Amino acid sequence: MNDIRAIDRIFHGIASAGPLLFFAVASVEGIVRVGYDPIEQPISALALGPRGWIQGLNFALLAGSLCLF
C-alpha cells in the first residue's frame, strides 16, 4: 500500500513540474530566438526552424507529464 502512495506522489510531482518546465523552456527559447515576438506569434511558432526540435520535445514532455495526472 505504501508503495502505491509513493508512486502516486512521484507521478503527481512530475505532473506538477511539467507545465512549469514547459513554460521555462518556451520562455528561454523565445528570448533566444531572433525575430520571435510572443505578442504576435504563438508558442507553437517556436517549433519551426532548425531548433524547432526543442519546442517539439517540449510539447511531448508536457503531454507526457499531463498524462500522469
Backbone as CSV, one residue per row, in Angstrom:
resi,resn,N_x,N_y,N_z,CA_x,CA_y,CA_z,C_x,C_y,C_z
1,MET,0.818,-1.196,0.000,0.000,0.000,0.000,0.864,1.264,0.000
2,ASN,1.926,1.270,0.766,2.798,2.439,0.817,3.536,2.639,-0.487
3,ASP,3.821,1.537,-1.200,4.492,1.657,-2.492,3.613,2.382,-3.501
4,ILE,2.331,2.109,-3.465,1.402,2.754,-4.391,1.318,4.253,-4.083
5,ARG,1.299,4.602,-2.811,1.245,6.020,-2.436,2.525,6.740,-2.859
6,ALA,3.648,6.057,-2.719,4.919,6.670,-3.118,4.949,6.901,-4.624
7,ILE,4.471,5.932,-5.385,4.430,6.078,-6.840,3.477,7.204,-7.231
8,ASP,2.331,7.274,-6.542,1.384,8.362,-6.823,2.011,9.724,-6.557
9,ARG,2.760,9.839,-5.478,3.411,11.116,-5.169,4.446,11.473,-6.224
10,ILE,5.189,10.490,-6.678,6.180,10.740,-7.727,5.490,11.189,-9.004
11,PHE,4.434,10.484,-9.395,3.706,10.845,-10.612,3.099,12.242,-10.503
12,HIS,2.524,12.560,-9.363,1.932,13.893,-9.205,2.999,14.981,-9.175
13,GLY,4.154,14.666,-8.651,5.260,15.626,-8.677,5.724,15.909,-10.089
14,ILE,5.845,14.852,-10.885,6.234,15.023,-12.289,5.156,15.792,-13.043
15,ALA,3.897,15.438,-12.792,2.787,16.107,-13.475,2.709,17.587,-13.089
16,SER,3.065,17.909,-11.869,3.046,19.307,-11.434,4.215,20.093,-11.996
17,ALA,5.350,19.441,-12.146,6.543,20.123,-12.655,6.495,20.305,-14.171
18,GLY,5.728,19.479,-14.870,5.673,19.527,-16.330,5.305,20.886,-16.906
19,PRO,4.197,21.482,-16.478,3.832,22.799,-17.016,4.840,23.890,-16.677
20,LEU,5.443,23.809,-15.493,6.451,24.806,-15.123,7.687,24.685,-15.999
21,LEU,8.101,23.451,-16.241,9.246,23.218,-17.115,8.931,23.653,-18.544
22,PHE,7.707,23.374,-18.996,7.282,23.798,-20.334,7.385,25.313,-20.475
23,PHE,6.862,26.028,-19.492,6.894,27.489,-19.544,8.329,28.011,-19.515
24,ALA,9.171,27.389,-18.705,10.562,27.828,-18.615,11.297,27.619,-19.931
25,VAL,11.142,26.441,-20.539,11.824,26.153,-21.808,11.295,27.062,-22.913
26,ALA,9.978,27.235,-22.980,9.391,28.104,-24.004,9.837,29.552,-23.824
27,SER,9.962,29.999,-22.588,10.407,31.373,-22.330,11.851,31.576,-22.758
28,VAL,12.717,30.647,-22.375,14.126,30.764,-22.763,14.269,30.679,-24.272
29,GLU,13.562,29.752,-24.886,13.641,29.606,-26.345,13.107,30.860,-27.038
30,GLY,12.059,31.467,-26.495,11.520,32.696,-27.075,12.473,33.873,-26.949
31,ILE,13.209,33.928,-25.848,14.181,35.008,-25.656,15.363,34.837,-26.594
32,VAL,15.811,33.599,-26.748,16.997,33.325,-27.562,16.699,33.412,-29.059
33,ARG,15.472,33.087,-29.452,15.108,33.038,-30.869,15.015,34.443,-31.449
34,VAL,15.823,34.719,-32.449,15.827,36.025,-33.109,14.554,36.159,-33.951
35,GLY,13.864,37.273,-33.798,12.676,37.541,-34.595,11.389,37.001,-33.999
36,TYR,11.459,36.331,-32.882,10.247,35.797,-32.260,9.636,36.851,-31.347
37,ASP,8.350,37.120,-31.535,7.626,38.075,-30.703,6.460,37.340,-30.051
38,PRO,6.480,37.148,-28.736,5.413,36.382,-28.079,4.046,37.055,-28.144
39,ILE,4.010,38.347,-28.433,2.723,39.033,-28.564,2.077,38.694,-29.902
40,GLU,2.871,38.604,-30.951,2.348,38.381,-32.296,2.305,36.913,-32.705
41,GLN,3.150,36.087,-32.123,3.269,34.696,-32.559,2.928,33.738,-31.424
42,PRO,2.312,32.601,-31.758,2.018,31.612,-30.719,3.282,30.841,-30.323
43,ILE,3.206,30.146,-29.218,4.337,29.352,-28.745,4.691,28.269,-29.764
44,SER,3.699,27.760,-30.475,3.966,26.699,-31.446,4.855,27.172,-32.597
45,ALA,4.982,28.492,-32.793,5.878,29.005,-33.827,7.332,28.696,-33.501
46,LEU,7.623,28.421,-32.235,8.985,28.055,-31.852,9.359,26.659,-32.359
47,ALA,8.380,25.884,-32.802,8.652,24.548,-33.331,9.143,24.597,-34.772
48,LEU,9.198,25.772,-35.372,9.670,25.914,-36.747,11.158,26.252,-36.754
49,GLY,11.824,25.902,-37.815,13.225,26.258,-37.968,14.175,25.168,-37.501
50,PRO,15.459,25.461,-37.546,16.463,24.445,-37.232,16.454,23.996,-35.766
51,ARG,16.044,24.869,-34.853,15.971,24.466,-33.447,14.546,24.149,-33.017
52,GLY,13.713,23.847,-33.975,12.320,23.527,-33.677,12.148,22.248,-32.888
53,TRP,13.155,21.368,-32.962,13.060,20.107,-32.234,12.992,20.348,-30.726
54,ILE,13.537,21.459,-30.264,13.499,21.749,-28.827,12.055,21.964,-28.380
55,GLN,11.318,22.765,-29.132,9.928,23.018,-28.765,9.067,21.782,-29.009
56,GLY,9.378,21.011,-30.039,8.649,19.759,-30.270,8.811,18.803,-29.100
57,LEU,10.036,18.677,-28.614,10.301,17.845,-27.441,9.628,18.432,-26.206
58,ASN,9.608,19.738,-26.113,8.946,20.414,-25.002,7.454,20.083,-24.980
59,PHE,6.806,20.110,-26.136,5.387,19.736,-26.221,5.179,18.278,-25.825
60,ALA,6.050,17.395,-26.293,5.917,15.968,-25.992,6.082,15.705,-24.496
61,LEU,7.047,16.372,-23.870,7.244,16.181,-22.431,6.079,16.744,-21.616
62,LEU,5.498,17.848,-22.081,4.327,18.393,-21.411,3.162,17.407,-21.490
63,ALA,2.937,16.858,-22.668,1.846,15.890,-22.830,2.082,14.671,-21.949
64,GLY,3.317,14.192,-21.924,3.623,13.035,-21.081,3.421,13.325,-19.615
65,SER,3.805,14.500,-19.169,3.641,14.835,-17.751,2.164,14.983,-17.385
66,LEU,1.363,15.527,-18.288,-0.059,15.676,-18.003,-0.797,14.341,-18.009
67,CYS,-0.292,13.375,-18.721,-0.892,12.037,-18.724,-0.704,11.336,-17.378
68,LEU,0.240,11.790,-16.574,0.488,11.170,-15.275,-0.519,11.602,-14.212
69,PHE,-1.313,12.638,-14.507,-2.345,13.038,-13.544,-3.361,11.965,-13.560
